[in-house]
């Protein structure tokens, strides 16, 4: 079964990376997908698994007779809804209400729960859902899971310092994750891991909806995993940063830069300056005032 359905999965992932969010299915295609689902869930056997005993079993030995055989005048029982058909709904009048509706749906998002590789505490987003600047990072870690909001630990203090240097506060920007739960690992304790592509794909509808709702003027993509996903690129972060990019799902300019945690482990003035130059470029893009002091941050004395 997995071999039969794999080409379909790869095709859907390919068009999703191109920004497509819907696929038209005729009735024949729907029937094929129902068959895949019923077999995968054990409601039906794959034809290759049907034995001679199955084919000659009496009604009492076989599965429950179909509704059409026992109750010809009643409507057939509804088929289970495939997990992949769960549709994200944006509900509300204001951006804050719409983000709240996404948060509620993320608590029960089947595509993510079915992976079995994510922990249970939701860490969705924070800040202003009407902000000009949107920060996107990969996934929550131990500190975020403990506190319940993005960038909650030492990396969060570093981000707060970056925002302060820009003349901003956390409440003036919108901060979110590609993946809304902390990725799990054996004997985890405080250790964290990057989300894999399957986990990121499970939450792709959310990040696309968030961008649509917030409508930022600039998206700041933090780190390699986030940037490669948003830009559909295999280039490393040093190849991606230093310029503005575009993405199909938004008119916002995208600026790639290092994760704040990178600076926690790297005190080199040169790297601090690189990140700060990205922030200066964002400020210039948004026509924010830049003082001589700000212009000279992290330059050699």
C-alpha positions in Angstrom: 0.0 0.0 0.0 2.7 2.5 0.9 4.5 1.9 -2.4 1.2 2.5 -4.3 0.4 5.8 -2.6 3.9 7.2 -2.4 3.8 8.8 -5.9 0.6 10.6 -5.0 2.2 11.9 -1.7 5.2 13.1 -3.6 3.1 14.9 -6.2 1.0 16.6 -3.5 4.1 17.7 -1.7 5.6 19.1 -4.9 2.6 21.2 -5.8 2.3 22.3 -2.1 5.9 23.7 -2.3 4.8 25.7 -5.3 2.2 27.4 -3.2 -0.9 25.5 -4.2 -3.4 24.9 -1.4 -6.2 23.0 -3.2 -6.4 20.1 -5.6 -9.5 19.4 -7.7 -10.7 15.8 -7.4 -13.3 14.2 -9.6 -15.5 11.5 -8.3 -13.3 8.7 -9.5 -10.3 10.2 -7.7 -12.3 10.5 -4.5 -13.3 6.9 -4.7 -9.6 5.9 -5.1 -8.6 8.0 -2.1 -11.4 6.5 0.0 -10.1 3.0 -0.8 -6.6 3.9 0.3 -7.9 5.3 3.5 -10.2 2.4 4.3 -7.4 -0.1 3.7 -4.9 2.0 5.7 -7.3 2.2 8.7 -8.1 -1.5 8.6 -11.7 -1.1 7.6 -11.0 -3.1 4.4 -8.3 -5.4 3.2 -6.0 -4.6 0.3 -6.9 -7.0 -2.6 -3.4 -8.6 -2.2 -4.2 -9.5 1.4 -7.6 -11.2 0.8 -7.3 -15.0 1.5 -9.3 -17.9 0.2 -10.8 -18.2 3.6 -12.0 -14.6 3.4 -13.6 -15.2 0.1 -15.7 -18.2 1.2 -16.4 -17.2 4.8 -20.0 -17.3 5.8 -21.7 -14.1 6.9 -21.3 -15.0 10.5 -17.6 -15.5 10.1 -17.0 -12.5 8.0 -17.3 -8.8 8.6 -20.6 -7.2 9.4 -22.9 -7.3 6.3 -23.2 -4.0 4.5 -26.1 -1.7 5.3 -27.4 -2.1 1.8 -27.8 -5.8 2.3 -29.6 -5.7 5.7 -31.5 -2.4 5.5 -32.2 -1.7 1.9 -34.5 1.2 2.7 -32.1 3.1 4.9 -29.2 5.4 3.9 -25.7 3.8 3.9 -23.5 4.5 6.9 -21.1 7.4 6.3 -17.5 6.5 5.6 -14.8 7.8 7.9 -13.3 11.1 7.0 -9.6 10.7 5.9 -7.2 12.5 8.2 -5.7 14.2 5.2 -9.0 15.9 4.3 -9.1 18.0 7.5 -9.4 21.6 6.3 -8.2 24.6 8.1 -10.9 27.2 8.7 -10.1 30.9 9.3 -12.9 32.2 11.6 -13.3 35.7 13.0 -13.6 39.3 12.0 -10.3 40.8 13.3 -6.8 39.4 12.9 -6.7 38.6 16.6 -9.9 36.6 16.3 -8.6 34.8 13.3 -5.3 33.9 14.9 -7.3 32.6 17.9 -9.3 30.3 15.6 -6.1 28.9 14.2 -4.7 28.3 17.6 -7.8 26.4 18.6 -7.6 24.2 15.5 -3.9 23.5 16.1 -4.8 21.8 19.4 -6.5 19.0 17.4 -4.7 19.1 14.1 -5.0 15.5 12.9 -2.1 15.6 10.4 0.3 16.6 13.2 -1.1 14.2 15.9 -0.9 11.3 13.5 2.9 11.7 13.1 3.5 10.6 16.7 6.8 12.6 16.8 5.7 15.8 18.5 5.0 16.6 22.1 1.7 17.7 23.6 2.0 21.3 24.6 0.9 23.8 22.0 3.1 26.9 21.5 1.5 28.8 18.7 2.5 32.4 18.3 2.9 35.7 20.1 2.9 39.5 19.6 0.8 41.7 17.4 -1.3 40.0 14.6 -1.4 43.3 12.7 2.3 43.9 12.8 4.4 45.1 9.9 7.2 42.7 10.9 6.6 38.9 11.2 9.3 36.7 12.7 9.2 33.0 11.7 11.3 30.4 13.4 11.3 26.6 13.1 9.8 25.0 16.3 9.5 25.6 20.1 12.1 24.1 22.4 12.2 23.4 26.1 12.0 27.0 27.3 9.1 27.8 24.9 7.2 24.6 25.9 7.7 25.5 29.6 6.6 29.1 29.3 4.0 28.7 26.5 5.2 31.5 24.1 7.9 31.8 21.4 11.5 32.8 22.3 11.0 32.3 26.1 14.6 31.5 27.2 18.0 33.0 26.7 17.5 33.2 22.9 14.3 35.2 23.7 16.3 37.7 25.7 18.7 38.0 22.8 15.7 38.7 20.5 14.3 41.3 22.9 17.7 43.0 22.8 17.7 43.0 19.0 14.2 44.5 19.0 15.2 47.1 21.5 18.2 48.1 19.3 15.7 48.5 16.5 13.5 50.8 18.6 10.8 48.1 19.0 9.2 45.9 21.6 8.0 42.3 21.3 4.4 43.5 21.4 4.9 45.4 18.2 5.9 42.4 16.0 4.4 39.0 15.3 6.4 35.9 16.2 5.5 32.4 15.2 6.8 28.9 14.5 6.6 26.7 11.4 5.8 23.7 13.8 3.5 24.4 16.7 4.7 21.7 19.1 8.2 20.8 20.4 9.6 17.9 18.4 10.2 14.9 20.6 13.2 12.6 21.0 14.2 9.7 23.3 15.2 10.7 26.9 14.6 14.3 25.9 14.8 16.3 29.1 15.9 19.8 28.1 17.4 18.7 24.7 15.8 20.0 21.5 15.9 19.0 17.9 15.0 20.6 14.6 11.7 19.6 13.0 11.8 17.3 10.1 10.2 18.0 6.7 7.2 15.8 7.5 6.5 17.8 10.7 6.9 21.1 8.8 4.6 20.0 6.0 1.9 19.0 8.6 1.7 22.7 9.7 2.2 24.4 6.3 -1.5 25.4 6.1 -1.1 27.3 9.4 1.9 29.4 8.4 0.3 30.3 5.1 -2.9 31.3 6.9 -0.9 33.4 9.4 0.9 35.3 6.7 -2.5 35.9 5.0 -4.0 37.2 8.3 -1.1 39.3 9.5 -0.2 40.6 6.1 3.3 41.8 7.2 5.3 44.1 5.1 8.5 42.2 6.0 9.0 38.6 7.1 12.2 37.9 9.0 13.1 34.2 8.5 15.2 32.9 11.4 17.6 30.1 10.8 18.4 27.6 8.0 15.4 25.2 8.4 12.8 28.0 8.3 14.5 29.8 5.4 14.9 26.7 3.2 11.3 25.8 3.7 9.9 29.3 3.1 12.0 29.9 0.0 11.9 26.3 -1.3 15.7 26.3 -1.4 18.5 24.0 -0.5 21.0 26.9 0.0 22.6 27.4 3.4 21.9 30.5 5.4 25.0 32.3 4.4 23.9 32.0 0.8 20.3 33.2 1.6 20.9 36.1 3.9 22.1 39.6 2.8 19.3 40.3 0.4 15.5 40.3 0.2 13.5 37.4 -1.2 9.9 36.9 -2.4 7.6 34.0 -1.8 4.5 33.1 -3.8 2.0 33.3 -0.9 2.7 36.9 0.1 3.7 40.3 -1.3 5.9 40.7 1.8 9.7 41.0 1.5 11.5 38.1 3.1 14.8 38.7 4.9 16.8 35.7 6.1 19.1 36.0 9.1 20.6 33.9 11.9 18.7 32.6 14.9 19.2 34.7 18.0 20.6 31.5 19.7 23.4 31.5 17.2 24.8 34.7 18.9 24.6 33.0 22.3 27.3 30.6 21.2 29.2 33.0 18.9 30.5 36.3 20.3 32.3 37.2 17.1 31.7 40.9 16.3 31.6 40.1 12.6 28.6 37.7 13.0 26.8 40.1 15.3 27.3 42.8 12.6 25.9 40.5 9.9 22.7 39.9 11.8 22.4 43.6 12.6 22.9 44.6 8.9 19.9 42.4 8.1 17.9 44.3 10.7 19.1 47.6 9.4 17.9 46.5 5.9 14.5 45.7 7.4 14.3 49.1 9.0 15.3 50.8 5.8 12.6 48.8 3.9 10.0 50.0 6.3 11.3 53.6 6.4 12.0 53.4 10.1 14.3 56.1 11.5 17.9 55.0 11.9 20.3 57.0 14.0 24.1 57.2 13.5 24.5 55.2 16.7 22.3 52.4 15.3 24.1 52.5 12.0 27.4 51.9 13.7 26.4 49.0 16.0 28.9 46.1 16.1 31.4 47.9 13.9 35.1 47.6 14.9 36.2 50.6 17.0 
